[in-house]
Amino acid sequence: MSRKPTSGSLRRRWLRLSAALFAVALASGTTTEDAERLESRRHKIELLSQSELNRLKRNYENYLKLSPERREQLFLLHDALEQDTKNGGHLQKLLNDYNRWFIKLSPFDREKLLSTADPGERAQLVQKLREEQQKQRVLRVSRIPLVPFFGGRLDEAVGPLSSSQLDTVLGAVEQNYLREETKKRVPRVVASRERHLQIVRLTMEQLRREREAGTKMSPRETALVDTLLDAIPNEALKTRITSSGVPQQIRRQLGQVVGRSVLAEWKAEIDEVPATSAQIEETTNRWLAAAPAEKRDAMQERLQSQNGRRWFAVVAALQTNPRLKRQRQAIFWLFRGMPTPPGNRPGGAPAKPSMSTTEGAEKDSSSTESN
């Protein structure tokens, strides 16, 4: 009865085969350079593990099954890659990108590509598959609430306030803006981040209820902005916020200041469960998909900056961490420039959405009380 070859005997056979091929190559009139190259390859084979030797054997057997034309194509590709490596390796990078894309295809699509022999037809098929993937991505985007568009530059120079400064600003909102029945729901703890968060959430709720009651909202929104601005203790910061003189821009800058300040108080929770690279990429893609086409390139450049990438990591963390749901609603509302949260007008007629909000943002804001 024949015995199954051991891994050691298989390895010795491969080494003897490589040595024999090397000897044949020398006898067939190769140059010194060719001989050195073959010797180098033989040495690499000696260093391979048994699993790597097995893979090399399978590759060689698959190669022997190829037609002469296909073998010639592979030789030409190999030569092109070697030359490309000397010129910077751009072709190799393209090949690596293609391989990463290819292995993510469905088995059906991979088989379809492999069975398409004509290079032109294969290129068209690749283009078609990529277009279908893009359509699917846009479709997925349309099914997910969009990230609120915060507007303005993500300028760290305008925030955050210190915890004591934030307490002064939100304390003014509590005393001078919230209605008496709403004030009763503010926690009595002094300088607590929970208290700060609740004041913001109660302000959102009060604005929504006032809209539902048919209150004229423009004066109420202006009163909120004036209350916040008057309470900022840093005159230089106040001047910076109001320097544009444009009411909408002032609201956005002011919202960013308060938003960054509230965000800073919950930094530990955000850092505890950071967003993954995939979540950050998905958030960025959703943002770009929602942007006007003529502004998309400029926005993409901004988002690739260090500040933009860092901010999107925070946005993704807020969106994906269920522990931060209450904070997410309040912070996104502040960064959108504190628009009046939508509600229902008397008689059940739906309120007209603010032009500065998105569908997903409206759902967050309108659900403040229920959450």
C-alpha positions in Angstrom: 0.0 0.0 0.0 1.4 3.4 -1.0 2.0 5.9 1.7 0.8 9.5 1.4 3.7 11.9 0.9 4.6 13.9 4.0 4.8 17.7 3.9 8.6 17.4 4.2 8.9 15.1 1.2 6.6 17.4 -0.9 8.8 20.4 0.0 11.9 18.4 -1.0 10.3 17.6 -4.3 9.5 21.2 -5.0 13.1 22.3 -4.2 14.5 19.5 -6.5 12.1 20.7 -9.2 13.2 24.3 -8.9 16.9 23.2 -8.9 16.3 21.1 -12.0 14.6 24.0 -13.8 17.5 26.2 -12.8 20.0 23.7 -14.3 17.9 23.4 -17.5 17.9 27.2 -17.8 21.6 27.4 -17.4 22.1 24.7 -20.0 19.8 26.4 -22.5 22.1 29.4 -23.0 20.7 32.0 -20.6 22.7 35.1 -19.9 24.4 35.8 -16.6 21.6 38.2 -15.7 19.0 35.6 -16.4 20.9 33.0 -14.3 21.1 35.4 -11.4 17.4 36.1 -11.6 16.6 32.4 -11.6 18.9 31.8 -8.7 17.1 34.6 -6.8 13.7 33.0 -7.5 15.0 29.6 -6.5 16.1 31.0 -3.2 12.7 32.6 -2.6 11.0 29.2 -3.2 13.3 27.7 -0.5 12.0 30.2 2.0 8.3 29.6 1.3 6.1 27.9 3.8 4.3 24.7 3.0 1.0 26.5 2.4 2.7 29.0 0.1 4.3 26.1 -1.8 0.9 24.5 -2.2 -0.5 27.7 -3.6 2.5 28.1 -6.0 1.8 24.5 -7.2 -1.9 25.3 -7.8 -1.0 28.5 -9.7 1.4 26.6 -11.9 -1.1 23.9 -12.6 -3.7 26.6 -13.6 -1.1 28.2 -15.8 -0.5 25.0 -17.7 -4.2 24.8 -18.4 -4.2 28.2 -20.1 -4.2 28.6 -23.9 -0.9 29.9 -25.5 -2.7 33.2 -26.3 -3.7 33.7 -22.7 -0.2 32.8 -21.5 1.2 35.5 -23.8 -1.2 38.1 -22.5 0.0 37.3 -18.9 3.6 37.6 -19.9 2.9 41.0 -21.5 1.0 42.2 -18.4 3.9 41.1 -16.2 6.4 43.0 -18.4 4.1 46.1 -18.3 3.9 45.9 -14.5 7.6 45.6 -14.1 8.2 48.6 -16.4 5.4 50.5 -14.5 7.1 49.9 -11.2 10.2 51.7 -12.5 8.0 54.6 -13.5 6.1 55.0 -10.2 3.7 52.1 -10.0 0.5 53.8 -11.3 -0.6 50.7 -13.3 0.0 48.5 -10.2 -2.2 50.8 -8.1 -4.9 50.7 -10.7 -4.7 46.9 -10.8 -4.9 46.7 -7.0 -8.0 49.0 -7.0 -9.6 46.9 -9.6 -9.0 43.6 -7.7 -10.5 45.1 -4.5 -13.5 46.2 -6.5 -13.8 42.8 -8.3 -13.8 40.6 -5.2 -16.7 42.6 -3.7 -18.9 41.8 -6.7 -21.6 39.1 -6.6 -20.5 35.7 -7.9 -22.8 36.2 -10.8 -21.2 39.5 -11.8 -17.7 38.1 -11.4 -18.5 35.1 -13.6 -20.1 37.5 -16.2 -16.9 39.6 -16.3 -14.6 36.6 -16.5 -16.6 35.1 -19.4 -16.4 38.3 -21.4 -13.4 37.8 -23.7 -13.5 41.0 -25.7 -11.6 43.8 -23.9 -13.9 46.5 -25.2 -17.0 44.6 -24.1 -15.4 43.9 -20.7 -14.6 47.6 -20.2 -18.3 48.5 -21.0 -19.5 45.9 -18.6 -17.2 47.3 -15.8 -18.6 50.8 -16.5 -22.2 49.4 -16.4 -21.6 47.6 -13.1 -20.1 50.8 -11.5 -23.1 52.9 -12.7 -25.5 50.4 -11.1 -23.5 50.5 -7.9 -23.7 54.3 -7.8 -27.5 54.1 -8.4 -27.9 51.7 -5.5 -25.8 54.0 -3.3 -28.0 56.9 -4.2 -31.1 54.8 -3.5 -29.8 53.8 -0.1 -29.1 57.5 0.6 -32.7 58.4 -0.2 -34.0 55.9 2.4 -31.9 57.3 5.2 -32.6 60.6 7.0 -30.0 63.1 5.8 -27.4 64.7 8.0 -28.6 68.2 8.8 -26.7 70.7 6.8 -25.0 72.9 9.4 -24.1 75.7 7.0 -21.2 78.1 7.2 -17.6 77.1 7.8 -16.7 74.6 10.4 -14.6 77.2 12.1 -13.1 76.2 15.4 -12.2 79.8 16.1 -15.8 80.5 17.1 -16.1 78.0 19.9 -16.5 76.4 22.3 -17.3 78.5 25.4 -16.0 77.3 28.7 -18.5 75.4 30.9 -19.0 78.5 33.1 -19.6 80.8 30.1 -22.0 78.3 28.7 -23.8 78.2 32.0 -24.1 82.0 31.9 -25.5 82.0 28.3 -28.0 79.2 28.8 -28.9 80.6 32.2 -30.0 83.7 30.4 -32.2 81.7 28.1 -33.8 80.0 31.1 -34.5 83.3 32.9 -35.3 85.6 30.0 -36.7 83.4 27.2 -38.4 80.3 28.6 -41.9 80.6 29.7 -42.7 80.0 33.4 -44.4 76.6 32.9 -41.3 75.5 30.9 -38.8 76.7 33.5 -40.2 74.3 36.0 -38.7 71.4 34.0 -35.2 72.7 34.1 -33.0 70.6 36.5 -32.0 72.6 39.6 -28.4 71.3 39.5 -26.0 74.2 39.1 -23.6 74.2 36.1 -24.6 70.7 35.1 -24.2 69.5 31.5 -27.6 67.7 31.9 -29.1 71.1 32.8 -27.5 72.7 29.8 -28.8 70.0 27.5 -32.3 70.2 28.9 -32.4 74.0 28.5 -31.6 73.6 24.8 -34.2 70.8 24.4 -36.9 72.8 26.2 -36.2 75.8 24.0 -36.7 73.6 20.9 -39.9 72.2 22.4 -41.2 75.7 23.3 -40.6 77.0 19.8 -42.5 74.0 18.4 -45.5 74.4 20.7 -45.6 78.2 19.8 -45.7 77.3 16.1 -48.5 74.8 16.7 -50.4 77.5 18.6 -50.1 79.8 15.6 -47.7 82.2 17.2 -45.8 84.5 14.8 -42.4 82.9 14.9 -40.0 85.6 13.5 -40.1 87.8 16.7 -39.7 84.7 18.9 -36.7 83.5 16.9 -35.2 87.0 17.0 -35.7 87.2 20.8 -33.9 83.9 21.2 -30.9 85.1 19.2 -30.8 88.5 21.1 -30.9 86.6 24.4 -28.0 84.4 23.5 -25.9 87.2 22.1 -26.5 89.6 25.0 -25.4 86.8 27.5 -22.1 86.0 25.8 -19.4 87.3 28.3 -16.6 87.4 25.7 -16.9 90.7 23.8 -14.3 89.7 21.1 -16.3 86.5 20.4 -19.5 88.5 20.2 -18.0 90.9 17.7 -16.8 88.0 15.6 -20.2 86.4 15.5 -21.9 89.6 14.5 -19.2 90.9 12.1 -21.0 89.8 8.9 -24.1 91.9 9.7 -26.2 89.2 7.9 -29.0 87.8 10.3 -28.9 84.3 8.9 -25.1 84.1 9.1 -25.2 85.5 12.7 -27.7 82.8 13.7 -25.4 80.1 12.2 -22.3 81.4 13.8 -24.1 81.7 17.2 -25.6 78.2 16.8 -22.1 76.8 16.1 -20.7 78.5 19.2 -23.4 77.1 21.5 -23.4 73.8 19.7 -19.6 73.3 20.0 -19.9 74.2 23.7 -22.6 71.6 24.4 -20.7 69.1 22.3 -17.5 69.6 24.3 -19.4 68.7 27.5 -20.2 65.2 26.1 -16.8 64.6 24.5 -16.0 61.6 26.8 -19.1 59.7 25.6 -18.3 60.4 22.0 -14.7 59.3 22.3 -15.8 56.2 24.2 -17.6 54.8 21.2 -16.0 56.4 18.1 -17.4 56.0 14.6 -15.8 53.5 12.3 -14.2 54.4 9.0 -17.1 52.9 7.2 -19.6 55.0 9.2 -17.6 58.2 8.6 -17.5 57.4 4.8 -21.2 56.7 4.7 -22.0 60.0 6.5 -19.7 61.9 4.2 -21.4 60.3 1.1 -24.8 61.2 2.4 -23.8 64.8 2.9 -22.3 65.0 -0.6 -25.3 63.3 -2.2 -27.7 65.9 -0.7 -25.5 68.9 -1.9 -26.4 70.8 -5.1 -24.3 69.4 -8.0 -22.6 72.7 -8.7 -21.3 72.9 -5.1 -20.4 69.3 -4.7 -16.7 69.5 -5.8 -16.0 72.5 -3.6 -17.7 70.8 -0.6 -15.8 67.6 -1.2 -12.6 69.5 -1.0 -13.6 71.1 2.3 -14.6 67.8 3.7 -11.3 66.2 2.9 -9.5 68.8 5.1 -8.2 67.7 8.5 -10.9 69.8 10.2 -13.6 68.4 7.9 -12.6 64.8 8.5 -12.4 65.4 12.3 -15.9 67.0 12.3 -17.4 64.1 10.3 -16.0 61.6 12.8 -18.0 63.5 15.4 -21.1 63.7 13.3 -20.9 59.9 12.6 -20.4 59.1 16.2 -23.4 61.2 17.2 -25.6 59.5 14.6 -24.5 55.9 15.4 -24.3 55.9 19.2 -27.7 55.3 20.7 -26.6 56.7 24.0 -26.3 60.1 22.4 -29.7 60.4 20.9 -30.8 63.3 23.1 -27.6 65.2 22.5 -27.7 64.6 18.8 -31.1 66.3 18.4 -30.0 69.4 20.4 -26.6 69.7 18.8 -27.8 69.3 15.2 -30.5 71.9 15.8 -28.0 74.4 17.1 -25.7 73.9 14.2 -28.5 74.4 11.7 -28.9 77.9 13.0 -31.8 77.2 15.5 -34.7 77.1 13.1 -38.2 76.8 14.6 -38.9 73.0 14.9 -41.9 72.0 12.7 -45.2 71.0 14.2 -48.9 70.9 13.3 -50.9 74.1 12.8 -54.3 74.5 14.5 -56.9 72.4 12.7 -54.4 69.7 11.9 -52.8 71.3 8.9 -49.1 70.5 8.7 -46.6 73.3 9.2 -44.5 74.4 6.3 -41.0 73.2 6.8 -38.3 75.8 7.3 -36.0 76.2 4.3 -32.9 75.7 6.4 -34.0 72.2 7.6 -33.9 68.8 6.0 -36.4 65.9 6.3 -34.3 64.0 8.8 -33.5 67.1 10.9 -37.2 67.9 11.1 -38.0 64.4 12.4 -35.3 64.7 15.1 -36.6 68.1 16.2 -40.3 67.2 16.3 -39.7 64.1 18.4 -37.8 66.0 21.2 -40.6 65.6 23.7 -41.4 62.0 23.0 -37.8 61.0 23.4 
